[in-house]
């Protein structure tokens, strides 16, 4: 193995000697291919740890100056956008997050918030409206309707009922099918530990 190539590769990317030798051996002593291979390995790791698309991982990886740890932290702090893909520029809609019985946010590795545009939320609005009247967890008052410009608190049991109702929605639109599956998966993931799901309308 060419020692000059080892030095050259390590001057391009900050890696231990054994890693440099491993990459060069794998890529027949080609420095450029070894560097590319190193970054591709990092992209795979980022995608696995953040559950994001490769395009997103590459973009954020470059922004973070090829620092894997910073990239993962940056991606994990982004609000999840649940969308059909038809209203990606919309800032008006609903923010969803899980809370515990004390009304506190959960401290997890990944950001818990999700955003759904008002246009997309129309697809499931009737489902959320259908569980009212509902007793407010925090003040025990009975809420008679879904508040599109405020906070709505759904206990875990009611949230699971919402999931089951969303599963019954039928559409022939592939984008809407994917959208409904995203909501179901997000809710089910949070309901593993959440006491309450909050839906806040910023209309």
Buried (B, 14 or more C-beta within 10 A) or exposed (E): EEEEBBEBBBEBBEBEEEBBBBBBEEBEBBBEBBBEBBBEEBBEBBBEBBEBEEEBBBBBBEEBEBBBEBBBBBBBEBEBBBBBEEBEEBEEBBBBBBBEEEEEEBEEEBEBBBBBBBBBBEBBBEBBEEBBEBEEBEEEEEBEEBBBEEEBBBBBEBBBBBBEBBEEBEEEEEEBBEBBEBBBEBBEBBBEEBBBBBBBBEE
